[in-house]
């Protein structure tokens, strides 16, 4: 995953409502009306949150008539998870290397 793509996802997940939406979608596809029931927000505000989550790639939308159904994009979300995990692995590996320039 490209660092700029990862940054967009991190920015999208920086909002507590969007984090809750992602948590709900981790249980499976949800209609926008079901998501809206769980929040004290307006429909336009939900649309704004969903647009951000879709634009960064971790959420996909499926239209069926006037209804919108949202789900996590498992491929993108998995790549994001692997990228974040690789940062931790790189940190552990570099901690074991000597830093000769500062000696």
N, CA, C and O atoms as CSV, one atom per row, in Angstrom:
chain,resi,resn,atom,element,x,y,z
A,1,UNK,N,N,0.854,-1.181,0.000
A,1,UNK,CA,C,0.000,0.000,0.000
A,1,UNK,C,C,0.893,1.235,0.000
A,1,UNK,O,O,1.918,1.283,0.680
A,2,UNK,N,N,0.493,2.199,-0.753
A,2,UNK,CA,C,1.216,3.459,-0.867
A,2,UNK,C,C,1.032,4.271,0.420
A,2,UNK,O,O,-0.070,4.303,0.968
A,3,UNK,N,N,2.090,4.926,0.912
A,3,UNK,CA,C,1.964,5.726,2.140
A,3,UNK,C,C,0.879,6.807,2.059
A,3,UNK,O,O,0.225,7.094,3.062
A,4,UNK,N,N,0.681,7.405,0.888
A,4,UNK,CA,C,-0.352,8.440,0.779
A,4,UNK,C,C,-1.748,7.830,0.887
A,4,UNK,O,O,-2.653,8.459,1.437
A,5,UNK,N,N,-1.936,6.607,0.365
A,5,UNK,CA,C,-3.226,5.922,0.528
A,5,UNK,C,C,-3.472,5.593,1.998
A,5,UNK,O,O,-4.586,5.736,2.501
A,6,UNK,N,N,-2.426,5.155,2.671
A,6,UNK,CA,C,-2.533,4.845,4.096
A,6,UNK,C,C,-2.891,6.107,4.887
A,6,UNK,O,O,-3.699,6.055,5.814
A,7,UNK,N,N,-2.294,7.223,4.521
A,7,UNK,CA,C,-2.580,8.484,5.209
A,7,UNK,C,C,-4.039,8.896,5.025
A,7,UNK,O,O,-4.660,9.400,5.960
A,8,UNK,N,N,-4.594,8.684,3.823
A,8,UNK,CA,C,-6.005,9.000,3.594
A,8,UNK,C,C,-6.916,8.150,4.472
A,8,UNK,O,O,-7.903,8.642,5.018
A,9,UNK,N,N,-6.574,6.866,4.603
A,9,UNK,CA,C,-7.372,5.985,5.455
A,9,UNK,C,C,-7.261,6.415,6.909
A,9,UNK,O,O,-8.265,6.469,7.619
A,10,UNK,N,N,-6.054,6.722,7.356
A,10,UNK,CA,C,-5.873,7.168,8.742
A,10,UNK,C,C,-6.674,8.435,9.009
A,10,UNK,O,O,-7.293,8.575,10.064
A,11,UNK,N,N,-6.659,9.353,8.055
A,11,UNK,CA,C,-7.428,10.587,8.208
A,11,UNK,C,C,-8.925,10.276,8.291
A,11,UNK,O,O,-9.638,10.854,9.111
A,12,UNK,N,N,-9.393,9.366,7.446
A,12,UNK,CA,C,-10.814,8.988,7.462
A,12,UNK,C,C,-11.190,8.347,8.791
A,12,UNK,O,O,-12.284,8.578,9.304
A,13,UNK,N,N,-10.298,7.549,9.346
A,13,UNK,CA,C,-10.582,6.860,10.604
A,13,UNK,C,C,-10.355,7.755,11.822
A,13,UNK,O,O,-10.576,7.328,12.955
A,14,UNK,N,N,-9.921,8.977,11.597
A,14,UNK,CA,C,-9.672,9.913,12.687
A,14,UNK,C,C,-10.934,10.521,13.279
A,14,UNK,O,O,-10.847,11.359,14.177
A,15,UNK,N,N,-12.078,10.126,12.807
A,15,UNK,CA,C,-13.352,10.622,13.316
A,15,UNK,C,C,-14.064,9.475,14.042
A,15,UNK,O,O,-14.164,8.373,13.504
A,16,UNK,N,N,-14.552,9.724,15.246
A,16,UNK,CA,C,-15.145,8.640,16.037
A,16,UNK,C,C,-16.409,8.067,15.390
A,16,UNK,O,O,-16.663,6.867,15.501
A,17,UNK,N,N,-17.198,8.899,14.720
A,17,UNK,CA,C,-18.377,8.365,14.030
A,17,UNK,C,C,-17.969,7.414,12.911
A,17,UNK,O,O,-18.580,6.360,12.732
A,18,UNK,N,N,-16.940,7.787,12.160
A,18,UNK,CA,C,-16.492,6.915,11.074
A,18,UNK,C,C,-15.890,5.627,11.620
A,18,UNK,O,O,-16.038,4.567,11.011
A,19,UNK,N,N,-15.217,5.709,12.754
A,19,UNK,CA,C,-14.704,4.481,13.383
A,19,UNK,C,C,-15.864,3.565,13.769
A,19,UNK,O,O,-15.789,2.352,13.573
A,20,UNK,N,N,-16.926,4.137,14.311
A,20,UNK,CA,C,-18.095,3.334,14.678
A,20,UNK,C,C,-18.761,2.739,13.445
A,20,UNK,O,O,-19.232,1.602,13.483
A,21,UNK,N,N,-18.802,3.490,12.362
A,21,UNK,CA,C,-19.370,2.973,11.110
A,21,UNK,C,C,-18.561,1.786,10.622
A,21,UNK,O,O,-19.129,0.767,10.229
A,22,UNK,N,N,-17.243,1.905,10.642
A,22,UNK,CA,C,-16.375,0.800,10.205
A,22,UNK,C,C,-16.594,-0.419,11.094
A,22,UNK,O,O,-16.632,-1.547,10.602
A,23,UNK,N,N,-16.737,-0.203,12.385
A,23,UNK,CA,C,-17.012,-1.310,13.312
A,23,UNK,C,C,-18.318,-2.011,12.929
A,23,UNK,O,O,-18.383,-3.240,12.894
A,24,UNK,N,N,-19.345,-1.228,12.645
A,24,UNK,CA,C,-20.633,-1.807,12.247
A,24,UNK,C,C,-20.509,-2.583,10.935
A,24,UNK,O,O,-21.085,-3.661,10.786
A,25,UNK,N,N,-19.754,-2.024,9.986
A,25,UNK,CA,C,-19.597,-2.684,8.698
A,25,UNK,C,C,-18.725,-3.936,8.789
A,25,UNK,O,O,-18.778,-4.799,7.913
A,26,UNK,N,N,-17.924,-4.032,9.849
A,26,UNK,CA,C,-17.113,-5.248,10.024
A,26,UNK,C,C,-18.004,-6.466,10.290
A,26,UNK,O,O,-17.564,-7.608,10.154
A,27,UNK,N,N,-19.260,-6.208,10.671
A,27,UNK,CA,C,-20.227,-7.285,10.898
A,27,UNK,C,C,-20.975,-7.662,9.626
A,27,UNK,O,O,-21.755,-8.614,9.629
A,28,UNK,N,N,-20.745,-6.924,8.528
A,28,UNK,CA,C,-21.398,-7.217,7.257
A,28,UNK,C,C,-22.031,-5.988,6.643
A,28,UNK,O,O,-22.071,-4.916,7.247
A,29,UNK,N,N,-22.526,-6.168,5.427
A,29,UNK,CA,C,-23.133,-5.080,4.669
A,29,UNK,C,C,-24.318,-4.480,5.423
A,29,UNK,O,O,-25.117,-5.194,6.029
A,30,UNK,N,N,-24.410,-3.155,5.369
A,30,UNK,CA,C,-25.502,-2.440,6.042
A,30,UNK,C,C,-26.113,-1.416,5.082
A,30,UNK,O,O,-25.415,-0.773,4.298
A,31,UNK,N,N,-27.422,-1.289,5.170
A,31,UNK,CA,C,-28.140,-0.240,4.450
A,31,UNK,C,C,-27.869,1.090,5.164
A,31,UNK,O,O,-27.688,1.126,6.381
A,32,UNK,N,N,-27.845,2.158,4.405
A,32,UNK,CA,C,-27.613,3.476,5.000
A,32,UNK,C,C,-28.639,3.773,6.087
A,32,UNK,O,O,-28.310,4.405,7.092
A,33,UNK,N,N,-29.877,3.324,5.897
A,33,UNK,CA,C,-30.910,3.600,6.905
A,33,UNK,C,C,-30.590,2.898,8.223
A,33,UNK,O,O,-30.896,3.433,9.289
A,34,UNK,N,N,-29.984,1.719,8.177
A,34,UNK,CA,C,-29.594,1.012,9.407
A,34,UNK,C,C,-28.440,1.727,10.102
A,34,UNK,O,O,-28.399,1.796,11.330
A,35,UNK,N,N,-27.518,2.252,9.328
A,35,UNK,CA,C,-26.413,3.018,9.914
A,35,UNK,C,C,-26.954,4.278,10.584
A,35,UNK,O,O,-26.546,4.626,11.692
A,36,UNK,N,N,-27.868,4.950,9.909
A,36,UNK,CA,C,-28.420,6.202,10.414
A,36,UNK,C,C,-29.163,5.996,11.729
A,36,UNK,O,O,-29.166,6.881,12.584
A,37,UNK,N,N,-29.793,4.837,11.896
A,37,UNK,CA,C,-30.525,4.538,13.137
A,37,UNK,C,C,-29.618,4.560,14.363
A,37,UNK,O,O,-30.075,4.856,15.467
A,38,UNK,N,N,-28.360,4.254,14.181
A,38,UNK,CA,C,-27.424,4.116,15.304
A,38,UNK,C,C,-26.774,5.422,15.729
A,38,UNK,O,O,-26.082,5.465,16.746
A,39,UNK,N,N,-26.985,6.482,14.970
A,39,UNK,CA,C,-26.308,7.750,15.249
A,39,UNK,C,C,-27.314,8.875,15.419
A,39,UNK,O,O,-28.423,8.832,14.886
A,40,UNK,N,N,-26.903,9.872,16.167
A,40,UNK,CA,C,-27.720,11.073,16.334
A,40,UNK,C,C,-27.204,12.131,15.358
A,40,UNK,O,O,-26.740,13.200,15.754
A,41,UNK,N,N,-27.303,11.792,14.057
A,41,UNK,CA,C,-26.842,12.696,13.004
A,41,UNK,C,C,-27.900,12.726,11.907
A,41,UNK,O,O,-28.786,11.873,11.850
A,42,UNK,N,N,-27.787,13.720,11.045
A,42,UNK,CA,C,-28.724,13.840,9.922
A,42,UNK,C,C,-28.263,12.958,8.761
A,42,UNK,O,O,-27.120,12.502,8.734
A,43,UNK,N,N,-29.146,12.728,7.822
A,43,UNK,CA,C,-28.805,11.942,6.643
A,43,UNK,C,C,-27.676,12.598,5.835
A,43,UNK,O,O,-26.776,11.892,5.380
A,44,UNK,N,N,-27.695,13.932,5.642
A,44,UNK,CA,C,-26.573,14.547,4.923
A,44,UNK,C,C,-25.226,14.354,5.634
A,44,UNK,O,O,-24.193,14.198,4.984
A,45,UNK,N,N,-25.247,14.366,6.960
A,45,UNK,CA,C,-23.999,14.141,7.707
A,45,UNK,C,C,-23.516,12.707,7.509
A,45,UNK,O,O,-22.320,12.476,7.334
A,46,UNK,N,N,-24.440,11.740,7.537
A,46,UNK,CA,C,-24.051,10.353,7.267
A,46,UNK,C,C,-23.482,10.240,5.855
A,46,UNK,O,O,-22.469,9.572,5.647
A,47,UNK,N,N,-24.120,10.882,4.894
A,47,UNK,CA,C,-23.623,10.852,3.512
A,47,UNK,C,C,-22.203,11.399,3.421
A,47,UNK,O,O,-21.372,10.867,2.686
A,48,UNK,N,N,-21.934,12.453,4.164
A,48,UNK,CA,C,-20.588,13.034,4.189
A,48,UNK,C,C,-19.575,12.016,4.726
A,48,UNK,O,O,-18.510,11.824,4.140
A,49,UNK,N,N,-19.916,11.368,5.843
A,49,UNK,CA,C,-19.017,10.357,6.416
A,49,UNK,C,C,-18.792,9.203,5.437
A,49,UNK,O,O,-17.668,8.728,5.276
A,50,UNK,N,N,-19.863,8.760,4.789
A,50,UNK,CA,C,-19.751,7.627,3.873
A,50,UNK,C,C,-18.925,7.999,2.642
A,50,UNK,O,O,-18.179,7.170,2.121
A,51,UNK,N,N,-19.053,9.227,2.183
A,51,UNK,CA,C,-18.263,9.695,1.043
A,51,UNK,C,C,-16.771,9.633,1.376
A,51,UNK,O,O,-15.970,9.188,0.554
A,52,UNK,N,N,-16.401,10.071,2.561
A,52,UNK,CA,C,-14.997,10.048,2.975
A,52,UNK,C,C,-14.492,8.607,3.063
A,52,UNK,O,O,-13.389,8.310,2.606
A,53,UNK,N,N,-15.296,7.708,3.649
A,53,UNK,CA,C,-14.885,6.315,3.779
A,53,UNK,C,C,-14.788,5.626,2.415
A,53,UNK,O,O,-13.920,4.779,2.206
A,54,UNK,N,N,-15.667,5.987,1.503
A,54,UNK,CA,C,-15.609,5.410,0.153
A,54,UNK,C,C,-14.431,5.970,-0.644
A,54,UNK,O,O,-13.764,5.233,-1.369
A,55,UNK,N,N,-14.177,7.268,-0.511
A,55,UNK,CA,C,-13.087,7.894,-1.267
A,55,UNK,C,C,-11.715,7.347,-0.878
A,55,UNK,O,O,-10.820,7.261,-1.719
A,56,UNK,N,N,-11.548,6.979,0.388
A,56,UNK,CA,C,-10.248,6.434,0.791
A,56,UNK,C,C,-10.149,4.947,0.453
A,56,UNK,O,O,-9.068,4.364,0.546
A,57,UNK,N,N,-11.259,4.331,0.063
A,57,UNK,CA,C,-11.223,2.970,-0.453
A,57,UNK,C,C,-11.584,1.857,0.514
A,57,UNK,O,O,-11.696,0.705,0.095
A,58,UNK,N,N,-11.770,2.157,1.791
A,58,UNK,CA,C,-12.035,1.046,2.715
A,58,UNK,C,C,-13.499,0.636,2.749
A,58,UNK,O,O,-13.830,-0.422,3.284
A,59,UNK,N,N,-14.385,1.461,2.184
A,59,UNK,CA,C,-15.804,1.125,2.137
A,59,UNK,C,C,-16.266,1.158,0.684
A,59,UNK,O,O,-15.884,2.037,-0.088
A,60,UNK,N,N,-17.099,0.178,0.330
A,60,UNK,CA,C,-17.704,0.110,-0.994
A,60,UNK,C,C,-19.204,0.338,-0.851
A,60,UNK,O,O,-19.796,0.022,0.181
A,61,UNK,N,N,-19.799,0.882,-1.885
A,61,UNK,CA,C,-21.240,1.123,-1.884
A,61,UNK,C,C,-21.877,0.345,-3.027
A,61,UNK,O,O,-21.325,0.243,-4.122
A,62,UNK,N,N,-23.042,-0.194,-2.742
A,62,UNK,CA,C,-23.844,-0.885,-3.745
A,62,UNK,C,C,-25.216,-0.222,-3.744
A,62,UNK,O,O,-25.878,-0.148,-2.709
A,63,UNK,N,N,-25.636,0.256,-4.906
A,63,UNK,CA,C,-26.938,0.921,-5.019
A,63,UNK,C,C,-27.977,-0.103,-5.480
A,63,UNK,O,O,-27.730,-0.914,-6.372
A,64,UNK,N,N,-29.136,-0.036,-4.845
A,64,UNK,CA,C,-30.270,-0.876,-5.230
A,64,UNK,C,C,-31.510,0.006,-5.187
A,64,UNK,O,O,-32.113,0.198,-4.131
A,65,UNK,N,N,-31.882,0.538,-6.341
A,65,UNK,CA,C,-32.979,1.505,-6.377
A,65,UNK,C,C,-32.563,2.770,-5.664
A,65,UNK,O,O,-31.515,3.345,-5.959
A,66,UNK,N,N,-33.383,3.204,-4.726
A,66,UNK,CA,C,-33.048,4.422,-3.981
A,66,UNK,C,C,-32.214,4.129,-2.740
A,66,UNK,O,O,-31.847,5.055,-2.017
A,67,UNK,N,N,-31.910,2.873,-2.482
A,67,UNK,CA,C,-31.167,2.486,-1.281
A,67,UNK,C,C,-29.678,2.318,-1.576
A,67,UNK,O,O,-29.283,1.901,-2.664
A,68,UNK,N,N,-28.883,2.649,-0.595
A,68,UNK,CA,C,-27.431,2.460,-0.681
A,68,UNK,C,C,-27.014,1.461,0.399
A,68,UNK,O,O,-27.384,1.600,1.564
A,69,UNK,N,N,-26.249,0.468,0.000
A,69,UNK,CA,C,-25.752,-0.555,0.917
A,69,UNK,C,C,-24.232,-0.452,0.967
A,69,UNK,O,O,-23.562,-0.419,-0.065
A,70,UNK,N,N,-23.706,-0.403,2.176
A,70,UNK,CA,C,-22.271,-0.207,2.372
A,70,UNK,C,C,-21.644,-1.453,2.972
A,70,UNK,O,O,-22.260,-2.169,3.762
A,71,UNK,N,N,-20.394,-1.693,2.572
A,71,UNK,CA,C,-19.629,-2.809,3.133
A,71,UNK,C,C,-18.155,-2.434,3.118
A,71,UNK,O,O,-17.726,-1.558,2.367
A,72,UNK,N,N,-17.386,-3.122,3.969
A,72,UNK,CA,C,-15.944,-2.910,3.956
A,72,UNK,C,C,-15.365,-3.540,2.711
A,72,UNK,O,O,-15.807,-4.607,2.284
A,73,UNK,N,N,-14.380,-2.888,2.126
A,73,UNK,CA,C,-13.631,-3.474,1.020
A,73,UNK,C,C,-12.522,-4.302,1.652
A,73,UNK,O,O,-11.503,-3.761,2.082
A,74,UNK,N,N,-12.720,-5.612,1.708
A,74,UNK,CA,C,-11.787,-6.488,2.416
A,74,UNK,C,C,-10.367,-6.409,1.881
A,74,UNK,O,O,-9.407,-6.507,2.646
A,75,UNK,N,N,-10.228,-6.233,0.571
A,75,UNK,CA,C,-8.892,-6.168,-0.021
A,75,UNK,C,C,-8.143,-4.923,0.447
A,75,UNK,O,O,-6.994,-5.013,0.878
A,76,UNK,N,N,-8.789,-3.772,0.362
A,76,UNK,CA,C,-8.154,-2.512,0.778
A,76,UNK,C,C,-7.934,-2.497,2.288
A,76,UNK,O,O,-6.873,-2.091,2.763
A,77,UNK,N,N,-8.943,-2.941,3.042
A,77,UNK,CA,C,-8.814,-2.939,4.490
A,77,UNK,C,C,-7.699,-3.884,4.934
A,77,UNK,O,O,-6.958,-3.575,5.868
A,78,UNK,N,N,-7.577,-5.030,4.273
A,78,UNK,CA,C,-6.503,-5.971,4.577
A,78,UNK,C,C,-5.129,-5.395,4.259
A,78,UNK,O,O,-4.185,-5.559,5.032
A,79,UNK,N,N,-5.021,-4.721,3.119
A,79,UNK,CA,C,-3.750,-4.094,2.744
A,79,UNK,C,C,-3.369,-3.011,3.747
A,79,UNK,O,O,-2.199,-2.863,4.100
A,80,UNK,N,N,-4.360,-2.260,4.201
A,80,UNK,CA,C,-4.118,-1.235,5.215
A,80,UNK,C,C,-3.602,-1.875,6.501
A,80,UNK,O,O,-2.634,-1.391,7.087
A,81,UNK,N,N,-4.229,-2.942,6.938
A,81,UNK,CA,C,-3.801,-3.643,8.152
A,81,UNK,C,C,-2.381,-4.176,8.031
A,81,UNK,O,O,-1.589,-4.076,8.968
A,82,UNK,N,N,-2.066,-4.744,6.870
A,82,UNK,CA,C,-0.702,-5.259,6.661
A,82,UNK,C,C,0.321,-4.130,6.659
A,82,UNK,O,O,1.422,-4.282,7.188
A,83,UNK,N,N,-0.045,-2.988,6.059
A,83,UNK,CA,C,0.871,-1.844,6.033
A,83,UNK,C,C,1.152,-1.349,7.451
A,83,UNK,O,O,2.302,-1.099,7.811
A,84,UNK,N,N,0.103,-1.209,8.247
A,84,UNK,CA,C,0.273,-0.750,9.631
A,84,UNK,C,C,1.115,-1.758,10.418
A,84,UNK,O,O,1.990,-1.369,11.190
A,85,UNK,N,N,0.853,-3.041,10.222
A,85,UNK,CA,C,1.627,-4.074,10.916
A,85,UNK,C,C,3.101,-4.026,10.499
A,85,UNK,O,O,3.988,-4.273,11.316
A,86,UNK,N,N,3.357,-3.710,9.231
A,86,UNK,CA,C,4.746,-3.647,8.762
A,86,UNK,C,C,5.498,-2.490,9.408
A,86,UNK,O,O,6.715,-2.564,9.577
A,87,UNK,N,N,4.790,-1.421,9.770
A,87,UNK,CA,C,5.445,-0.305,10.457
A,87,UNK,C,C,5.959,-0.745,11.816
A,87,UNK,O,O,7.064,-0.377,12.214
A,88,UNK,N,N,5.169,-1.524,12.522
A,88,UNK,CA,C,5.589,-2.039,13.819
A,88,UNK,C,C,6.757,-2.996,13.676
A,88,UNK,O,O,7.692,-2.964,14.476
A,89,UNK,N,N,6.710,-3.851,12.656
A,89,UNK,CA,C,7.791,-4.807,12.425
A,89,UNK,C,C,9.083,-4.080,12.066
A,89,UNK,O,O,10.161,-4.474,12.511
A,90,UNK,N,N,8.982,-3.030,11.269
A,90,UNK,CA,C,10.162,-2.245,10.891
A,90,UNK,C,C,10.754,-1.560,12.112
A,90,UNK,O,O,11.974,-1.453,12.233
A,91,UNK,N,N,9.902,-1.097,13.015
A,91,UNK,CA,C,10.358,-0.430,14.231
A,91,UNK,C,C,11.138,-1.394,15.117
A,91,UNK,O,O,12.185,-1.045,15.661
A,92,UNK,N,N,10.618,-2.606,15.256
A,92,UNK,CA,C,11.297,-3.612,16.074
A,92,UNK,C,C,12.632,-3.972,15.451
A,92,UNK,O,O,13.628,-4.102,16.163
A,93,UNK,N,N,12.675,-4.136,14.132
A,93,UNK,CA,C,13.912,-4.494,13.455
A,93,UNK,C,C,14.965,-3.396,13.584
A,93,UNK,O,O,16.139,-3.685,13.814
A,94,UNK,N,N,14.547,-2.135,13.436
A,94,UNK,CA,C,15.519,-1.042,13.514
A,94,UNK,C,C,16.013,-0.835,14.946
A,94,UNK,O,O,17.105,-0.302,15.143
A,95,UNK,N,N,15.239,-1.242,15.940
A,95,UNK,CA,C,15.662,-1.099,17.335
A,95,UNK,C,C,16.844,-2.005,17.642
A,95,UNK,O,O,17.617,-1.741,18.562
A,96,UNK,N,N,16.979,-3.075,16.867
A,96,UNK,CA,C,18.067,-4.022,17.084
A,96,UNK,C,C,19.330,-3.666,16.311
A,96,UNK,O,O,20.377,-4.280,16.517
A,97,UNK,N,N,19.240,-2.684,15.427
A,97,UNK,CA,C,20.409,-2.242,14.660
A,97,UNK,C,C,21.128,-1.146,15.444
A,97,UNK,O,O,20.501,-0.359,16.153
A,98,UNK,N,N,22.440,-1.111,15.304
A,98,UNK,CA,C,23.177,-0.033,15.972
A,98,UNK,C,C,23.097,1.222,15.133
A,98,UNK,O,O,23.054,1.157,13.904
A,99,UNK,N,N,23.076,2.348,15.788
A,99,UNK,CA,C,23.015,3.639,15.108
A,99,UNK,C,C,24.393,4.260,15.198
A,99,UNK,O,O,24.689,5.012,16.126
A,100,UNK,N,N,25.230,3.942,14.228
A,100,UNK,CA,C,26.627,4.328,14.262
A,100,UNK,C,C,26.847,5.828,14.077
A,100,UNK,O,O,27.888,6.349,14.479
A,101,UNK,N,N,25.900,6.519,13.484
A,101,UNK,CA,C,26.122,7.939,13.220
A,101,UNK,C,C,26.064,8.777,14.501
A,101,UNK,O,O,26.559,9.904,14.515
A,102,UNK,N,N,25.484,8.261,15.548
A,102,UNK,CA,C,25.322,9.039,16.780
A,102,UNK,C,C,26.306,8.607,17.873
A,102,UNK,O,O,26.214,9.072,19.009
A,103,UNK,N,N,27.226,7.737,17.538
A,103,UNK,CA,C,28.156,7.234,18.554
A,103,UNK,C,C,29.263,8.173,18.822
A,103,UNK,O,O,30.125,7.889,19.654
